[in-house]
């Protein structure tokens, strides 16, 4: 009997030991998020960007942890916008965003990245522009679906930034893929982030090319993102056209869209032999990169230059007598004057579009 009592005693002691060692369970909870501490801070609030310092750090942002409760995983997104877009029902709807990942509490912009960003926000170069910056914090769902927990936002900081103007270069198969000798696409005056140029690609068959924002391959390259969208992935395939020819190329850094329109050029109007119904075709001079035609003209009429024998793209003259688009899908329609000649006679016309944004013409009486 003594042995039996001893066994019962040992069992009771073991059970009491387990009870005394039982650990209290941890309590996990999620609450409405908020930023603690001093909030979002920046290393500078006034920046003048220059191409000479494009690889230097322009500004660094730091922010505290967003508190959503105990043991929560938080992702952070940097948002940048113009002040006019930060109020009303669609506030921050057009903000540029940088997804920074889990538990990241700092981000630095290098000059060229910030300059590209400001350019895509349609802000003019050489001028101080105000943008606003904030941090968005979220608790992601484990399965990747949209979070049911409302986002938390930091305080908003203002940044005055002066960007510099960039050009886009158009290297391609047609000129041995050399950005340093490629045609240049300039920004449109009064339309930040929008670029246009005319390029001749000789031969037949598919022609590949890219845009670069420097005369080399070491900066931002714009390749094919599909469906008329370009990609800044350096490994993206080339943009392309289906055949050789004389193309109007465009790039809109605000929307990441590009176009290529094959063109031939002519003169149309009641001052020309074919009137307003049909264009008199011009011929392309490859050596001098100009379009030319010689024909008889009337002084009591007027004319325009137009592409592809239709009114989608055509030139008139502005109040200063400069050649300018009257119609173009990339620019819209602008009321401009027609061109005229001073007297009846035989004339040679030259249309020069090879310098982006600096389009000129000449009219010489023979």
Secondary structure, DSSP 8 states (H G I E B T S, - for coil): -HHHHHHHHHHHHHHHHHHHH--------EEEEEE-TT--EES-SEEE--GGGTTSEEEEEE---EEEETT---EEEEEEEEGGGSSSTTTTTT-EEEEEEET--EEEEEHHHHHHHHHHTT--TTSEEEEEEEEEEE---TTSS--SS--EE---EEEEEE-----EE--BGGGTT-GGGS-EEEEETTEEEEEEEEEEE-SSS-EEE-EESSSSSSS-EEEEEETTEEE--TTS--EEESS-EEEEEEEETTTTEEEEEE--EEEEETTSTTEEEEEEE-EEETTTTEEEEEEEE-TTS-BEEEETTSSSSEEEE-TTS-EEEEEETTTEE---B-B--SSSEEEEEEEE--STT--EEEEEE-
